[in-house]
Amino acid sequence: MTGEALPRLQRVAWGRVLRDAMLAAAVALVLAIPLVGFQTVEKNAVLGISLRFGWVAVGVAAVFAGRIAIALLRALRPSPPAWAVPLRLAPLRQTRIFGALLVVFAAALPFLPFSSRYLVDLGTTVLIYVMLGWGLNVVVGLAGLLDLGYVAFYAVGAYSFALFAQWFGLSFWEGLPLAGLLAASFGLTLGFPVLRLRGDYLAIVTLGFGEIVRLVLINWVPVTNGPNGISNVPRPSFFGMPFDRRAPPGVTTFSDFFHIAFNPGQRIVFLYYVILALALITNAFTLRLRRLPIGRAWEALREDEIACRALGINPTTVKLSAFAIGAMLGGFAGSFFATRQGFISPESFTFIESATILAIVVLGGAGSQLGVVLAAVVLVTLPEFGRELAQYRMLLFGAAMIGIMIWRPRGLMARREPSLRLNPLREPSG
Amino acid sequence: MVPGSPCPILTDLAQFQAAIGVPATDLRLAAGPGTRLLWRRMAYFIQQLINGLTLGSIYGLIAIGYTMVYGIIGMINFAHGEIYMIGAFVALITFLVLGMVGISYVPLALLVMLIASMVFTGAYGWTVERLAYRPLRHSFRLAPLISAIGMSIFLQNYVQLLQGARVKALPPVVQGGFTLMHSGGFTVEVSWLQVFILVLTLALMAGFSFVIGGTPLGRAQRACEQDMTMAALLGIDVDRTISTTFVIGAALAAVAGLMVTLYYGVIDFFIGFLAGIKAFTAAVLGGIGSLPGAMLGGLLIGLIEAFWSGYFSVEYKDVSVFVILVLVLIFRPTGLLGRPDVEKV
């Protein structure tokens, strides 16, 4: 503890801190008694109850101690609430350099000495979420429309590719654009009636739409095979060359063509590069869009709808385009997901997926491309570290969402690059 | 249409059912002579009406929590469905504890369950607001919503970890009922439990309307709803009013949880999600911010669900609710009883 901190600590109003901590402990006691103190146990198919008051005592003590710790931390480092800190502009050059380094690292990942099949696989998952995050970022971050059912478009992309492959024998590269188009048309169909709604209504309708898609996937058994899902989704090929040990007659496998030994890891690495390329294209595409009139219109609409109307922007068309483009990107990611897994079922498209993608966008700092990457890395890899803690995973996930929102309401990378600089020669300081 | 059929509409319905793959026996409308059939359909209709009203009371009580919170602080309290789930668990645990100490007199047990679930769940409602929403009161628009989704995920897993993921089944507490009518070979049964649910809902609504309309607390709430800054200037403790709103909303949701525990007899940690969405749909249908609207919306959603499962298909009953939500928002965005909201610069 530094010398400066001590006098501050002496100024702590101990009476108030203790009273506060006791109050918190009392509330914790009330909360813990019914759900922690008693446990429902099933004996011979009859519900009974067992007591667990030791846990209650531990929990209440933890709350008491935690409350005092928080008060002391605050006294040591008094800080204004996060929302009072003015939004600072990101130093443009630093962000760019960091972004470029990140791309180089991602491209080199499969060949780095510490790399492994598991790591590349994990990287693929992270990149799927990065792509989904960038797609949703168009809708939430740029156009300011809250979409709680983004997973619907992801599902439409995955199922449409899987079904196209099943019915018409399309390969991944033929199915990918079709899946994107279909997802975009779903976005248009949904968006057309509901985009006149205000923010929160829109959120709940999109949530309902996500659930409708999932319920239809479960119940429309003749087409979707219901809860059993679709298996044997074709794997992507490298310009028509499959990643197999042996190819059917007339087809050369990837390993034969390059005269290298067959290794099942080649497909994993290839899939990784496919999603990396898709994600980078998505990034370039959305960054470009932001500079086009349509992107400017999205951001203007997010800031003030009435002013936009007064200036002659048609809000419905502008919102619809954001919705359709976001949906299309989700559809691409979905068909990649289908080809990577080789198997899809409605289980993969629950609300929790939508919540995760939205959390990635918002935790990253709505509108920030780099923030989405950081948030995706954090949210996807954190659970991997604590595999022993698997059962507490979602509990911590929920708590982290609340915690990060309170700590940084505008997300991890709130210092987002402005879309327009009035004086491009002078960088704003700090 | 089949020539000479006794009841053309029925035939069409049966054909429709066959077309969508629902066995006609689901309707319990096997063929019979004309008038008898008509009575039978009538009886079936009334049965579904009663089932729907019971279900609707439950949704309505949850919807009030959504509509009150939305009215005052303008946010969707996404964790409200989880609060209802906690209410159901507290009711279940109270019942089991009562059984353990040997209290088996049903009215007393019901009363204790009611009070316990309202008090404990109210405490959860208060804590949720204090921890997850109050620090974000003046923040960026999406922040409280994300925090609410986080809270919802947290509470679901909290209950799952503490009480296990398996479905909890409860033996029926309130048994028996009476036959309302008996016609055309179809009996309309009303259980005492349904009577209990409907009467309790009516009583709570009456009490609640009195609190909002005739007490200082209700006046403070209405003032905060209209203009929070002005209310604060006039000496209303806004934070306390908002906390009380969450406690009242949670207590009403707890009653809904109690009702569901008794009515269906099975609960698990996941019941809050769907019930929460449906109750929010009910609040929007009735006009968000409007308290009678929430109850009306809840009843309508319950009726729609009961009739849909009774006449069409059980699988798509949740889809029907969402479709209705979308239709209402398109054609009447302010809901049935909501006031049009004029956006000002």
Chai-1 contact restraints between the chains, C-beta under 6 A:
chainA,res_idxA,chainB,res_idxB,connection_type,confidence,min_distance_angstrom,max_distance_angstrom,comment,restraint_id
A,V30,B,A123,contact,1.0,0.0,6.0,A-B,restraint_1
A,L31,B,A123,contact,1.0,0.0,6.0,A-B,restraint_2
A,P34,B,V90,contact,1.0,0.0,6.0,A-B,restraint_3
A,P34,B,I93,contact,1.0,0.0,6.0,A-B,restraint_4
A,P34,B,F120,contact,1.0,0.0,6.0,A-B,restraint_5
A,L35,B,L162,contact,1.0,0.0,6.0,A-B,restraint_6
A,V36,B,L162,contact,1.0,0.0,6.0,A-B,restraint_7
A,F38,B,I93,contact,1.0,0.0,6.0,A-B,restraint_8
A,T40,B,Q163,contact,1.0,0.0,6.0,A-B,restraint_9
A,T40,B,K168,contact,1.0,0.0,6.0,A-B,restraint_10
A,I49,B,L96,contact,1.0,0.0,6.0,A-B,restraint_11
A,I49,B,M100,contact,1.0,0.0,6.0,A-B,restraint_12
A,W83,B,H138,contact,1.0,0.0,6.0,A-B,restraint_13
A,W83,B,S139,contact,1.0,0.0,6.0,A-B,restraint_14
A,P193,B,I330,contact,1.0,0.0,6.0,A-B,restraint_15
A,L197,B,L329,contact,1.0,0.0,6.0,A-B,restraint_16
A,D200,B,I76,contact,1.0,0.0,6.0,A-B,restraint_17
A,Y201,B,L329,contact,1.0,0.0,6.0,A-B,restraint_18
A,I204,B,F280,contact,1.0,0.0,6.0,A-B,restraint_19
A,V205,B,V326,contact,1.0,0.0,6.0,A-B,restraint_20
A,V205,B,L329,contact,1.0,0.0,6.0,A-B,restraint_21
A,G208,B,F322,contact,1.0,0.0,6.0,A-B,restraint_22
A,G208,B,L325,contact,1.0,0.0,6.0,A-B,restraint_23
A,I212,B,V319,contact,1.0,0.0,6.0,A-B,restraint_24
A,I212,B,F322,contact,1.0,0.0,6.0,A-B,restraint_25
A,L215,B,D318,contact,1.0,0.0,6.0,A-B,restraint_26
A,L215,B,V319,contact,1.0,0.0,6.0,A-B,restraint_27
A,N219,B,E315,contact,1.0,0.0,6.0,A-B,restraint_28
A,I306,B,V345,contact,1.0,0.0,6.0,A-B,restraint_29
A,A355,B,I149,contact,1.0,0.0,6.0,A-B,restraint_30
A,V362,B,L142,contact,1.0,0.0,6.0,A-B,restraint_31
A,V362,B,I146,contact,1.0,0.0,6.0,A-B,restraint_32
A,M394,B,I153,contact,1.0,0.0,6.0,A-B,restraint_33
A,M394,B,N157,contact,1.0,0.0,6.0,A-B,restraint_34
A,L395,B,N157,contact,1.0,0.0,6.0,A-B,restraint_35
A,G398,B,G150,contact,1.0,0.0,6.0,A-B,restraint_36
A,G398,B,I153,contact,1.0,0.0,6.0,A-B,restraint_37
A,G398,B,F154,contact,1.0,0.0,6.0,A-B,restraint_38
A,A399,B,F154,contact,1.0,0.0,6.0,A-B,restraint_39
A,M401,B,G150,contact,1.0,0.0,6.0,A-B,restraint_40
A,I402,B,A132,contact,1.0,0.0,6.0,A-B,restraint_41
A,I402,B,S147,contact,1.0,0.0,6.0,A-B,restraint_42
A,I402,B,G150,contact,1.0,0.0,6.0,A-B,restraint_43
A,I402,B,M151,contact,1.0,0.0,6.0,A-B,restraint_44
A,M405,B,A143,contact,1.0,0.0,6.0,A-B,restraint_45
A,M405,B,I146,contact,1.0,0.0,6.0,A-B,restraint_46
A,M405,B,S147,contact,1.0,0.0,6.0,A-B,restraint_47
A,I406,B,P135,contact,1.0,0.0,6.0,A-B,restraint_48
A,P409,B,S139,contact,1.0,0.0,6.0,A-B,restraint_49
A,P409,B,F140,contact,1.0,0.0,6.0,A-B,restraint_50
A,P409,B,A143,contact,1.0,0.0,6.0,A-B,restraint_51
A,R410,B,F140,contact,1.0,0.0,6.0,A-B,restraint_52
